[in-house]
Amino acid sequence: MHRGRLSTIGAGAGAWLAAIAIAFPLLWALLTSFKTELEAAAYPPSFVNFSWTLDNYRAALGGGEYFAALWNSLLIAGGSSALALLVAVPAAWAMAFAPTRRTRGLLLWMLSTKMLPPVGVLIPIYLFYRDWNLLDTVSGVAILLAAGNLPIAVWMLFSNFKEVPAEILEAARMDGALLLQELGLVLAPMALPGLASTFFLIFTLAWNESFWTLNLTSTDAAPLTAFIAAFSSPQGLFWAQLSAVSMLSVAPVLAIGWLCQRQLVRGLTFGAVK
């Protein structure tokens, strides 16, 4: 009994330490965003005794560039996530309920494509986008990110669909349900937590993507990641302003994750415990 209590306390302490380590950079950026540039570059840094100011947020929000970048990020992340799910749902359904001897190998091959460094295919994709007039377009970036996140979406949905009893889908077919009705009216409601968590995960990955957005956009389709990079100038990095822009960029995703945390945890752990 005593040993079990010590194990519980140790596990709790480890969880708190991990949470603090993860949250500390975010807290540092939040405090830095309220400092002046001089105080942000001071060493040793001060966490309490500094002049609080909102000038960095005024600079970030002034001019309207932030809201244009925010809108582009919403379109790119939302559009790419919806497109990825549109392809991933029937693919995961086929692999979960009509598997073949090549299904496992196909899943592993799809996942292995995520190991390819993006810079390795930058030149051919850039040339292709240039020839098809897709450079600096929201649709072009959304299609590319949807394709890049598709393996993760298929893997997550495949794991979720495997926990849905196949007999329920067979009963729906016997009642005359067509394929779209089976997917939309039977499977989707039962796997809704998995669908929601998959959508939010690939939405977050698309929101945080910087390599492709920096190389394939310039002005019209530049999202928040490109907006953050714009605060790096030949004169150096403005740490306070950069921190303010970073906080404004991560705030929407943090808010969505906080509000939907119960559904996300349920979807990510669906089928993990029998």
C-alpha positions as a Markdown table, in Angstrom:
| # | Residue | x | y | z |
|---|---|---|---|---|
| 1 | Met | 0.0 | 0.0 | 0.0 |
| 2 | His | 2.8 | 2.4 | 0.9 |
| 3 | Arg | 4.7 | 1.5 | -2.2 |
| 4 | Gly | 1.6 | 2.1 | -4.3 |
| 5 | Arg | 1.1 | 5.5 | -2.8 |
| 6 | Leu | 4.7 | 6.5 | -3.4 |
| 7 | Ser | 4.3 | 5.4 | -7.1 |
| 8 | Thr | 1.2 | 7.6 | -7.4 |
| 9 | Ile | 2.9 | 10.6 | -5.9 |
| 10 | Gly | 6.0 | 10.0 | -8.1 |
| 11 | Ala | 3.8 | 9.7 | -11.3 |
| 12 | Gly | 2.0 | 12.9 | -10.3 |
| 13 | Ala | 5.2 | 14.8 | -9.7 |
| 14 | Gly | 6.6 | 13.6 | -13.0 |
| 15 | Ala | 3.4 | 14.8 | -14.8 |
| 16 | Trp | 3.7 | 18.2 | -13.2 |
| 17 | Leu | 7.3 | 18.5 | -14.1 |
| 18 | Ala | 6.6 | 17.5 | -17.7 |
| 19 | Ala | 3.7 | 20.1 | -17.9 |
| 20 | Ile | 5.9 | 22.8 | -16.5 |
| 21 | Ala | 8.7 | 22.0 | -19.0 |
| 22 | Ile | 6.2 | 22.2 | -21.9 |
| 23 | Ala | 4.5 | 25.4 | -20.7 |
| 24 | Phe | 7.6 | 27.3 | -19.7 |
| 25 | Pro | 8.6 | 28.5 | -23.2 |
| 26 | Leu | 5.0 | 29.7 | -23.7 |
| 27 | Leu | 5.1 | 31.5 | -20.4 |
| 28 | Trp | 8.4 | 33.1 | -21.3 |
| 29 | Ala | 7.1 | 34.3 | -24.6 |
| 30 | Leu | 4.0 | 35.7 | -22.9 |
| 31 | Leu | 6.0 | 37.7 | -20.4 |
| 32 | Thr | 8.4 | 38.9 | -23.1 |
| 33 | Ser | 5.5 | 40.1 | -25.2 |
| 34 | Phe | 4.7 | 42.7 | -22.5 |
| 35 | Lys | 8.3 | 44.0 | -22.2 |
| 36 | Thr | 10.2 | 46.7 | -24.1 |
| 37 | Glu | 12.8 | 45.6 | -26.6 |
| 38 | Leu | 15.5 | 46.7 | -24.2 |
| 39 | Glu | 14.1 | 44.7 | -21.3 |
| 40 | Ala | 13.5 | 41.7 | -23.5 |
| 41 | Ala | 17.2 | 41.6 | -24.4 |
| 42 | Ala | 18.4 | 42.1 | -20.9 |
| 43 | Tyr | 20.5 | 39.5 | -19.1 |
| 44 | Pro | 19.7 | 38.0 | -16.7 |
| 45 | Pro | 16.0 | 38.2 | -17.7 |
| 46 | Ser | 13.4 | 39.5 | -15.3 |
| 47 | Phe | 10.1 | 37.7 | -14.9 |
| 48 | Val | 8.3 | 40.2 | -12.7 |
| 49 | Asn | 10.2 | 43.4 | -12.3 |
| 50 | Phe | 9.9 | 45.1 | -15.7 |
| 51 | Ser | 7.8 | 47.8 | -17.3 |
| 52 | Trp | 4.6 | 46.3 | -18.6 |
| 53 | Thr | 3.6 | 47.6 | -22.1 |
| 54 | Leu | 1.1 | 46.9 | -24.8 |
| 55 | Asp | 3.2 | 48.6 | -27.5 |
| 56 | Asn | 4.3 | 45.2 | -29.0 |
| 57 | Tyr | 0.6 | 44.1 | -29.5 |
| 58 | Arg | -0.2 | 47.5 | -31.0 |
| 59 | Ala | 2.7 | 47.1 | -33.5 |
| 60 | Ala | 1.6 | 43.6 | -34.4 |
| 61 | Leu | -2.1 | 44.5 | -34.9 |
| 62 | Gly | -1.4 | 47.8 | -36.6 |
| 63 | Gly | -1.8 | 48.0 | -40.4 |
| 64 | Gly | -4.1 | 45.0 | -40.8 |
| 65 | Glu | -1.4 | 42.5 | -41.9 |
| 66 | Tyr | -2.1 | 40.3 | -38.9 |
| 67 | Phe | -5.8 | 39.9 | -39.7 |
| 68 | Ala | -5.1 | 39.1 | -43.4 |
| 69 | Ala | -2.5 | 36.5 | -42.3 |
| 70 | Leu | -5.0 | 35.1 | -39.7 |
| 71 | Trp | -7.7 | 34.7 | -42.4 |
| 72 | Asn | -5.2 | 33.0 | -44.7 |
| 73 | Ser | -4.2 | 30.6 | -41.9 |
| 74 | Leu | -7.8 | 29.7 | -41.2 |
| 75 | Leu | -8.5 | 29.1 | -44.9 |
| 76 | Ile | -5.3 | 27.0 | -45.4 |
| 77 | Ala | -5.6 | 25.0 | -42.2 |
| 78 | Gly | -9.4 | 24.5 | -42.4 |
| 79 | Gly | -9.4 | 23.8 | -46.1 |
| 80 | Ser | -6.5 | 21.3 | -46.0 |
| 81 | Ser | -8.0 | 19.5 | -43.0 |
| 82 | Ala | -11.4 | 19.2 | -44.7 |
| 83 | Leu | -9.8 | 18.0 | -47.9 |
| 84 | Ala | -7.6 | 15.4 | -46.1 |
| 85 | Leu | -10.6 | 14.0 | -44.2 |
| 86 | Leu | -12.6 | 13.8 | -47.4 |
| 87 | Val | -10.0 | 11.5 | -48.8 |
| 88 | Ala | -9.0 | 9.8 | -45.6 |
| 89 | Val | -12.4 | 8.6 | -44.5 |
| 90 | Pro | -13.2 | 6.3 | -47.5 |
| 91 | Ala | -9.5 | 5.2 | -47.6 |
| 92 | Ala | -9.6 | 4.2 | -43.9 |
| 93 | Trp | -13.0 | 2.6 | -44.3 |
| 94 | Ala | -11.7 | 0.4 | -47.1 |
| 95 | Met | -8.7 | -0.6 | -45.1 |
| 96 | Ala | -10.6 | -1.2 | -41.9 |
| 97 | Phe | -13.6 | -3.1 | -43.2 |
| 98 | Ala | -12.3 | -4.6 | -46.5 |
| 99 | Pro | -8.7 | -5.3 | -45.8 |
| 100 | Thr | -6.4 | -7.3 | -48.2 |
| 101 | Arg | -3.0 | -8.9 | -47.6 |
| 102 | Arg | -1.4 | -5.6 | -48.8 |
| 103 | Thr | -3.3 | -3.3 | -46.4 |
| 104 | Arg | -0.7 | -3.4 | -43.7 |
| 105 | Gly | 2.2 | -2.8 | -46.1 |
| 106 | Leu | 0.2 | 0.1 | -47.7 |
| 107 | Leu | -0.3 | 1.7 | -44.3 |
| 108 | Leu | 3.4 | 1.4 | -43.5 |
| 109 | Trp | 4.4 | 2.8 | -46.9 |
| 110 | Met | 2.0 | 5.8 | -46.4 |
| 111 | Leu | 3.5 | 6.5 | -43.0 |
| 112 | Ser | 7.1 | 6.2 | -44.4 |
| 113 | Thr | 6.4 | 9.1 | -46.7 |
| 114 | Lys | 6.4 | 11.4 | -43.6 |
| 115 | Met | 10.1 | 10.6 | -43.1 |
| 116 | Leu | 11.0 | 12.3 | -46.4 |
| 117 | Pro | 12.6 | 15.7 | -45.7 |
| 118 | Pro | 10.4 | 18.4 | -47.3 |
| 119 | Val | 13.5 | 20.1 | -48.7 |
| 120 | Gly | 14.2 | 17.0 | -50.8 |
| 121 | Val | 11.1 | 17.7 | -53.0 |
| 122 | Leu | 11.0 | 21.5 | -52.8 |
| 123 | Ile | 12.5 | 22.1 | -56.3 |
| 124 | Pro | 10.1 | 19.9 | -58.3 |
| 125 | Ile | 7.0 | 21.0 | -56.3 |
| 126 | Tyr | 8.1 | 24.7 | -56.7 |
| 127 | Leu | 8.5 | 24.3 | -60.5 |
| 128 | Phe | 5.2 | 22.4 | -60.7 |
| 129 | Tyr | 3.4 | 25.2 | -58.8 |
| 130 | Arg | 5.1 | 27.8 | -60.9 |
| 131 | Asp | 3.9 | 26.2 | -64.1 |
| 132 | Trp | 0.4 | 25.7 | -62.9 |
| 133 | Asn | 0.1 | 29.2 | -61.3 |
| 134 | Leu | -0.3 | 27.9 | -57.8 |
| 135 | Leu | 2.4 | 29.9 | -56.2 |
| 136 | Asp | 1.2 | 32.3 | -53.5 |
| 137 | Thr | -2.4 | 30.9 | -53.6 |
| 138 | Val | -4.4 | 29.6 | -50.6 |
| 139 | Ser | -5.7 | 26.7 | -52.6 |
| 140 | Gly | -2.2 | 25.6 | -53.7 |
| 141 | Val | -0.9 | 25.5 | -50.1 |
| 142 | Ala | -4.0 | 23.8 | -48.8 |
| 143 | Ile | -3.8 | 21.0 | -51.4 |
| 144 | Leu | -0.1 | 20.4 | -50.6 |
| 145 | Leu | -0.7 | 20.4 | -46.8 |
| 146 | Ala | -3.7 | 18.1 | -47.2 |
| 147 | Ala | -1.5 | 15.6 | -49.2 |
| 148 | Gly | 1.3 | 15.9 | -46.6 |
| 149 | Asn | -1.0 | 15.2 | -43.6 |
| 150 | Leu | -3.1 | 12.5 | -45.4 |
| 151 | Pro | -1.0 | 9.6 | -44.0 |
| 152 | Ile | -1.6 | 10.7 | -40.4 |
| 153 | Ala | -5.3 | 11.1 | -41.0 |
| 154 | Val | -5.6 | 7.7 | -42.6 |
| 155 | Trp | -3.7 | 6.0 | -39.7 |
| 156 | Met | -5.8 | 7.7 | -37.0 |
| 157 | Leu | -9.1 | 7.0 | -38.7 |
| 158 | Phe | -8.1 | 3.4 | -39.5 |
| 159 | Ser | -7.4 | 2.8 | -35.8 |
| 160 | Asn | -10.7 | 4.4 | -34.9 |
| 161 | Phe | -12.8 | 2.5 | -37.5 |
| 162 | Lys | -11.3 | -0.8 | -36.4 |
| 163 | Glu | -13.1 | -0.4 | -33.1 |
| 164 | Val | -16.5 | 0.0 | -34.8 |
| 165 | Pro | -18.4 | -3.4 | -34.9 |
| 166 | Ala | -18.5 | -4.5 | -38.6 |
| 167 | Glu | -21.9 | -6.1 | -37.9 |
| 168 | Ile | -23.5 | -2.7 | -37.6 |
| 169 | Leu | -22.4 | -1.7 | -41.1 |
| 170 | Glu | -23.5 | -5.1 | -42.4 |
| 171 | Ala | -26.9 | -4.5 | -40.9 |
| 172 | Ala | -27.1 | -1.1 | -42.6 |
| 173 | Arg | -26.2 | -2.7 | -45.9 |
| 174 | Met | -28.9 | -5.3 | -45.5 |
| 175 | Asp | -31.4 | -2.5 | -44.9 |
| 176 | Gly | -30.5 | -1.0 | -48.2 |
| 177 | Ala | -28.0 | 1.7 | -47.2 |
| 178 | Leu | -25.8 | 2.9 | -50.0 |
| 179 | Leu | -22.1 | 3.6 | -49.5 |
| 180 | Leu | -22.5 | 7.3 | -48.8 |
| 181 | Gln | -25.3 | 6.6 | -46.4 |
| 182 | Glu | -23.2 | 4.0 | -44.6 |
| 183 | Leu | -20.4 | 6.4 | -44.2 |
| 184 | Gly | -22.4 | 9.5 | -43.3 |
| 185 | Leu | -25.3 | 8.1 | -41.3 |
| 186 | Val | -23.9 | 5.1 | -39.6 |
| 187 | Leu | -20.1 | 5.2 | -39.4 |
| 188 | Ala | -19.6 | 8.9 | -38.9 |
| 189 | Pro | -21.8 | 9.3 | -35.8 |
| 190 | Met | -20.2 | 6.3 | -34.2 |
| 191 | Ala | -16.6 | 7.5 | -34.9 |
| 192 | Leu | -17.3 | 11.2 | -34.3 |
| 193 | Pro | -14.7 | 11.6 | -31.5 |
| 194 | Gly | -12.1 | 10.1 | -33.7 |
| 195 | Leu | -13.1 | 12.3 | -36.7 |
| 196 | Ala | -13.0 | 15.4 | -34.5 |
| 197 | Ser | -9.6 | 14.6 | -33.0 |
| 198 | Thr | -8.1 | 13.7 | -36.4 |
| 199 | Phe | -9.4 | 17.0 | -37.8 |
| 200 | Phe | -8.0 | 19.1 | -35.0 |
| 201 | Leu | -4.6 | 17.3 | -35.1 |
| 202 | Ile | -4.1 | 17.9 | -38.9 |
| 203 | Phe | -5.6 | 21.4 | -38.5 |
| 204 | Thr | -2.9 | 22.1 | -35.9 |
| 205 | Leu | -0.2 | 20.6 | -38.1 |
| 206 | Ala | -1.3 | 22.8 | -41.0 |
| 207 | Trp | -1.6 | 25.9 | -38.8 |
| 208 | Asn | 2.0 | 25.4 | -37.6 |
| 209 | Glu | 3.5 | 24.6 | -41.0 |
| 210 | Ser | 6.2 | 27.0 | -41.9 |
| 211 | Phe | 8.5 | 25.4 | -44.5 |
| 212 | Trp | 6.0 | 25.3 | -47.3 |
| 213 | Thr | 4.3 | 28.5 | -46.4 |
| 214 | Leu | 7.5 | 30.4 | -46.4 |
| 215 | Asn | 8.6 | 28.9 | -49.8 |
| 216 | Leu | 5.4 | 28.9 | -51.7 |
| 217 | Thr | 3.7 | 32.2 | -50.5 |
| 218 | Ser | 4.8 | 35.8 | -50.5 |
| 219 | Thr | 1.9 | 38.3 | -50.0 |
| 220 | Asp | -1.5 | 37.2 | -51.1 |
| 221 | Ala | -1.6 | 33.8 | -49.4 |
| 222 | Ala | 0.9 | 34.4 | -46.6 |
| 223 | Pro | -0.4 | 32.9 | -43.3 |
| 224 | Leu | 0.6 | 33.6 | -39.7 |
| 225 | Thr | 3.9 | 31.6 | -40.0 |
| 226 | Ala | 5.1 | 33.9 | -42.7 |
| 227 | Phe | 3.8 | 36.9 | -40.8 |
| 228 | Ile | 6.0 | 35.9 | -37.8 |
| 229 | Ala | 9.0 | 35.5 | -40.1 |
| 230 | Ala | 8.5 | 39.0 | -41.4 |
| 231 | Phe | 9.5 | 40.4 | -38.0 |
| 232 | Ser | 13.1 | 39.2 | -38.6 |
| 233 | Ser | 14.9 | 42.1 | -40.2 |
| 234 | Pro | 18.5 | 43.0 | -41.2 |
| 235 | Gln | 18.7 | 45.0 | -38.0 |
| 236 | Gly | 18.2 | 41.9 | -36.0 |
| 237 | Leu | 15.4 | 40.2 | -34.1 |
| 238 | Phe | 12.9 | 42.3 | -32.2 |
| 239 | Trp | 12.2 | 39.8 | -29.4 |
| 240 | Ala | 9.4 | 41.6 | -27.7 |
| 241 | Gln | 7.4 | 42.2 | -30.9 |
| 242 | Leu | 8.2 | 38.7 | -32.1 |
| 243 | Ser | 6.9 | 37.3 | -28.8 |
| 244 | Ala | 3.7 | 39.3 | -29.2 |
| 245 | Val | 3.1 | 38.1 | -32.7 |
| 246 | Ser | 3.8 | 34.5 | -31.6 |
| 247 | Met | 1.2 | 34.7 | -28.8 |
| 248 | Leu | -1.4 | 36.2 | -31.2 |
| 249 | Ser | -0.6 | 33.3 | -33.7 |
| 250 | Val | -0.9 | 30.4 | -31.2 |
| 251 | Ala | -3.9 | 31.9 | -29.3 |
| 252 | Pro | -6.6 | 30.6 | -31.7 |
| 253 | Val | -5.3 | 27.0 | -31.6 |
| 254 | Leu | -4.8 | 27.1 | -27.9 |
| 255 | Ala | -8.3 | 28.3 | -27.3 |
| 256 | Ile | -9.8 | 25.6 | -29.6 |
| 257 | Gly | -7.8 | 22.9 | -27.9 |
| 258 | Trp | -8.8 | 24.1 | -24.5 |
| 259 | Leu | -12.5 | 24.2 | -25.3 |
| 260 | Cys | -12.4 | 20.8 | -27.1 |
| 261 | Gln | -10.0 | 18.9 | -24.8 |
| 262 | Arg | -12.5 | 16.4 | -23.5 |
| 263 | Gln | -13.6 | 15.4 | -27.0 |
| 264 | Leu | -10.0 | 15.3 | -28.3 |
| 265 | Val | -8.8 | 13.0 | -25.5 |
| 266 | Arg | -11.7 | 10.8 | -26.1 |
| 267 | Gly | -11.0 | 10.6 | -29.8 |
| 268 | Leu | -7.3 | 10.0 | -29.4 |
| 269 | Thr | -7.8 | 7.2 | -26.8 |
| 270 | Phe | -10.8 | 5.6 | -28.6 |
| 271 | Gly | -10.3 | 1.9 | -28.5 |
| 272 | Ala | -7.2 | 2.0 | -26.4 |
| 273 | Val | -8.9 | 0.5 | -23.3 |
| 274 | Lys | -11.2 | -2.5 | -23.7 |
